[in-house]
Amino acid sequence: MAGSKDVLEPSPAGMDPKAVRVSSHLALAVYAESLADRGHVTVIGDSSLGLGALLVRLGARAVEVWDPDGPRARGEAELAPSGVTVRWLPRVHAEATNVDLVVVPDLGCFSEPTEILARVRRMVGDEGAALVVAANRDVAANEGSRAFDYYELFDLVAKEFDCVRMIAQLPFHGVTLAELVEEDQSPTVNVDTQLADTTRSAEAFIALASQRDVRLDAYSIVELPAVPVPPASDTVSAGAREALEEAELRSRALETRNAELTARAADRDRLAEAAATLERVLLERSEAAEQLAVVLDDRTRQLAQVERRAVVLEQELHRTDAQPEEHTRFEEALRERARAVRLLEGELARRDQMVRELAGALEEAAVAGQPAPEVAGGESDPDAEENAHLRERLDSLALDLARREGEAHASAWKVAELERRLAQGTPITGNGPGPVAQLSAALDEVEALRRALVQEHEARVRAEALGASGAVQEDNSR
């Protein structure tokens, strides 16, 4: 609120309410004369108040009156003087723009005051001004229109305009004491209110609104035309009724105000409690967010480790897939060595059987034969010593054959196991050598076993030859 001003008007007891209402609105036109001079003025309200004609007479260039009552607007349009246009105000209408002054004589006659004020704002633009009048809720009688309190009117107008000045319209009754002076002199005006009732309330509030700081006279007294005074008895009764009605209105207004304050206090308590609850919830959510951030960091590190392991495994897989020909070659070599081992095992078994048969024949010959005669000089028969030496060699060969058979079975099992792993594609895990190194070691073992079997076969051939020659010598001696 930028300031406050007063428009004073006569309101004697017992005066015709309609006459007083019409006169107060005419005073409003006089008060805004400086804003209407040579300008485009729009009045939104009752067209029967005569504001349009008075504003033209005060110097307005053109006046448009928009009346929400259609029949009344049509009747006043026929009687409108030159320079005044009266139209019916529908809910939606074409709005004029760049209006210098918009006057709303009674905001309470509109069911949607917010919409009216928005229209007024669009009409005046950034250069014009608006005068919005509303009856005071604390003192106004209910005549079918809505009344407002000071703060309600200010809040409604301030939503649309940057600069709002609030003006109080107070009742005034008095006499004028004027010194008789020359007409060309401007007398000094003195206003003395010490005899008036100091507890009087404003009958209406007026909002002077604009986008720029528009000002009018800070204190104005507008003299209105006199009205007929009723008889004394009627005046007293009317004054008593008005006082009673005013007291009732004030009582209801105070009750309403008290209820509003109580509701606002309860709302403040609820809002404070809700704010405290929201603050606690916010703290809890903040703590939970911090914990989630820690967990997220941990999961991020784990994900990075998994990604690195995946990269390493992928590289290892590429390396493994890059050597299919080498694996195939080693697998074929392993199968070839396995076939060679099996052939050697068959030959070893055959030779073992021959040695066993030869050993059995020698034992039978030793049991069936007679002891050899002794040679002179105490020495043994050379053939008997040779036979004993051959038996020892056969026993040694039999033990070595059993050991080699065990090693051959172990090698065969190891070869079969490697073939099974290669066929299944099972990877070699742990810290030991890779599949290529193991396959090479197995092939080396097979090669060593093959050489051992060859040497053993040659030894058996020599043993068989010696055994055969001994048998022949023994038969010859017999």
Secondary structure as GFF3:
##gff-version 3
##sequence-region A 1 478
A	DSSP	beta_strand	4	10	.	.	.	ID=ss1
A	DSSP	alpha_helix	17	31	.	.	.	ID=ss2
A	DSSP	alpha_helix	33	36	.	.	.	ID=ss3
A	DSSP	beta_strand	40	44	.	.	.	ID=ss4
A	DSSP	three_ten_helix	47	49	.	.	.	ID=ss5
A	DSSP	alpha_helix	51	57	.	.	.	ID=ss6
A	DSSP	beta_strand	62	67	.	.	.	ID=ss7
A	DSSP	alpha_helix	70	79	.	.	.	ID=ss8
A	DSSP	beta_strand	84	88	.	.	.	ID=ss9
A	DSSP	beta_strand	101	104	.	.	.	ID=ss10
A	DSSP	three_ten_helix	107	109	.	.	.	ID=ss11
A	DSSP	alpha_helix	113	124	.	.	.	ID=ss12
A	DSSP	beta_strand	129	135	.	.	.	ID=ss13
A	DSSP	alpha_helix	150	158	.	.	.	ID=ss14
A	DSSP	beta_strand	163	172	.	.	.	ID=ss15
A	DSSP	beta_strand	204	210	.	.	.	ID=ss16
A	DSSP	beta_strand	219	221	.	.	.	ID=ss17
A	DSSP	alpha_helix	232	321	.	.	.	ID=ss18
A	DSSP	alpha_helix	324	368	.	.	.	ID=ss19
A	DSSP	alpha_helix	382	424	.	.	.	ID=ss20
A	DSSP	alpha_helix	435	477	.	.	.	ID=ss21
###
